[in-house]
Amino acid sequence: MAIARKTISTGLTLGATVVTLSTIAVTSLGIHSRGQALFEESPKELVDEVWQIINRQYVDGTFNQVDWQAIRSEYLNKSYTSKQEAYKSIREMLKKLEDPYTRFMDPQEFKSMQVDTSGELTGIGIQIGLDEKTKKLTVIAPIDDTPAFKAGLLAKDIIVMINGKSTEGMDTNAAVALIRGEPGTQVKLTILRNNQQKEFTITRARIEIHPVEYSQKQSPAGNIGYIRLKQFSANASKEMRDAIKNLENKQVTGYILDLRSNPGGLLFSSVEIARMWMDKGGIVSTIDRRGETEKEVANGRALTNKPLVVLVDKGSASASEILSGALQDNKRAVVVGSQTFGKGLVQSVRPLGDGSGLAVTIAKYHTPSGKDINKHGISPNITVDLNDKQRQDLWLNERDKLGTLADPQFAKAVEVLSKEIAAQGSRADKN
């Protein structure tokens, strides 16, 4: 989510949560009770409140070449007799911006979004978003060890039907409403992969996400620490800290940090985790429509300075790109794998009067060297691409090979880490 310092302690989401790939700051600005009172007088007040937030905060001062003042006149001249009518108009109004990340959430959707970032959810465990170029409903990544993951869904799959209903023109809120449901019930997804349609019938479940897995591994590089970060959820920072401290006690000689298929999560989590690896340097900067920049930097409290290799792929998005970009730009880590997803827009999430919420794009974020991640992503220092069959075999059919020398990207990471450890040892000898 957003990076504004006044909001960073309240719960920022950068990522795909389980709804859409977005960088979000959940802010609490004391508007709930005021908005509630206004809403009880007239649903029109809620429409105007949304318009006002966009007018003040939207990242593009031209509103993507939309006459935003004319939009206000159009929608405030309507009569509203129910909140459902107001919701429909708000969604129509926002659609004119042609920004898939600026979206309205009714009270249930808003509640679900907040639950998603807390580390547990109900559904199939999939992050989805609208591709900015094609406007197609696209899989960002399935969450590890969830029903969607076990069924074989992959990053970049295009969802063309949900329970037989076409997703053409469907926004993420509508898609999520169809995909979510009670544990034990099923949803049927028709996806397009490499111009071929595939069907998946997936049973929904209650999912608890443990974001960090770690182990020490004997390798040609010696005793190394392997940490897999699945999502930047609320407890990721604590789990990462515990993992690093435990592995430091075991005197590992270096680390591999695996961010593959990590779709993002909370911004403060990505910043805190970057600080665990970096003693100095910038982490991320955001630029709003006035050109003003907010920066997050290291604070001199790194837990280790041992050599680090970061693994990424096309399912690594948003907060993953912030972390890998910061480590790469500061030459703290060598990045290995595939080009990342490419999501560099920041959304702020605002609660509205009746318990609904609004995510509005307020800024774009850059890596410390000034690279704009949006639509491009992070380019690895060393590219090791896997085709879809290799990825599916590794992540689903032959899962025991993940994070072993039978995993081509991990094997390259070990090779690179061996060289980094040797180089650090050589520098230490000279000193």
Salt bridges, closest charged atoms under 4 A:
ASP48 OD1 - ARG72 NE 2.90
GLU49 OE2 - ARG34 NH2 3.98
GLU92 OE1 - LYS78 NZ 3.58
GLU109 OE1 - ARG91 NH2 2.71
ASP116 OD2 - ARG180 NH2 2.63
ASP144 OD2 - ARG228 NH1 2.27
ASP144 OD2 - LYS230 NZ 3.88
ASP144 OD2 - ARG399 NH2 2.65
ASP145 OD1 - ARG399 NH1 3.10
ASP157 OD2 - ARG193 NH2 2.76
GLU168 OE1 - LYS136 NZ 3.02
GLU199 OE1 - LYS188 NZ 3.34
GLU208 OE2 - HIS210 NE2 3.69
GLU213 OE2 - LYS230 NZ 2.79
GLU239 OE2 - HIS210 ND1 3.97
ASP242 OD2 - LYS238 NZ 2.93
GLU248 OE2 - LYS306 NZ 3.47
ASP258 OD2 - ARG260 NH2 2.78
ASP288 OD2 - ARG290 NH2 3.17
GLU292 OE2 - ARG290 NE 3.76
GLU294 OE1 - ARG5 NE 3.54
GLU296 OE1 - ARG5 NH1 3.49
GLU296 OE1 - ARG275 NH2 3.25
ASP313 OD2 - ARG391 NH2 3.72
ASP329 OD1 - LYS371 NZ 3.18
ASP372 OD2 - HIS366 NE2 3.88
ASP388 OD1 - LYS314 NZ 3.47
ASP393 OD2 - LYS389 NZ 2.80
GLU398 OE2 - LYS401 NZ 3.48
ASP407 OD2 - ARG260 NH2 2.82
GLU415 OE2 - LYS412 NZ 3.26
GLU415 OE2 - LYS419 NZ 3.74
